[in-house]
Amino acid sequence: MTDPVIAQKSPIPVDVEAGKTYFWCACGKSAKQPFCDGSHGGTSFAPMEWKAGETKRVFFCACKHTDGQPLCDGSHNKL
């Protein structure tokens, strides 16, 4: 597997907590999108660790093609 699976073509809003660490699914195979559930096993993908700087709503990328990993940059509009 060289390209990630497109989990969906829209971002996933998540209310994050300041100081908490999240592990974003980079492969697109996780059943717990946008977070990793270990489904990347056997691929060249690994989850991305991301720590929230403040408590707020953010939009995690679900198409897995963002240049702003792990957050959405609108790349899904070009797929």
N, C-alpha and C positions, 0 to 999 in steps of 0.2 A: 504494500500500500504506500504509494508515494504522494497522493493527494488526499486531503481530508474529505470526509463525508460532509455534505451540506445538511446539517440537522434541520434547518429551516431558513427561509430567506427573509427573515426579520429579526431584529434584536430581541433579547429577553430582558425585561426590566426586573431588577432585583434591588430590594432595600438592603443596603450593606451597613455594617456597624464599624465605626472608627476603631482601628487597631486590629480588627479581625482579619485573618488570612483566609483566602479562598483559592481553590485549585480549579482553574478553568480548563475545560476539555478542549484540547487542540485537535483531536482526531475526528471528532464529530460522531463517534460511535456510542457515546455514553447515553444511557437511558435516563440519566438525571441531569439533562441539559439545563444550564450551561456548564455544569460542574462535572468533574471527572468521577467515574465509578469503576475505573480500572479496565475498561473495555479496550484500551489501547494496547494491551498485552500482545506481543508478537508483531507489533508495528514499529516504525521508526519514530513514532510520536510519543510525547510525554506531556503531562499536564503542566500548565503554567501557573506558578505561584504568584498571587496578587494580593497585596495588603491594602485595605481601605484606609485612606487618609482621614476621612470624615464620615459621619453617619449621613447617608443620603441615598437617593435612588440613582442607580447607574444602569446602563444598557450594555449587557454583555453580548458579544458577537456570537451568532449561532450559525452563520454561513461558513465560518472558519477562514475567511479570506481577507479579513481586516488587516490594514497596515498598523493599526493601533492596538494590537493585542494586549489585553483580552477584550477591550471595549470596542463597540461598533463604531465604524467610521463611514458607514454608508456603502461599503463595497458590495453588499447584497443587491444593490440597485443595478449593478453592472453584470450580474450573473444570468 
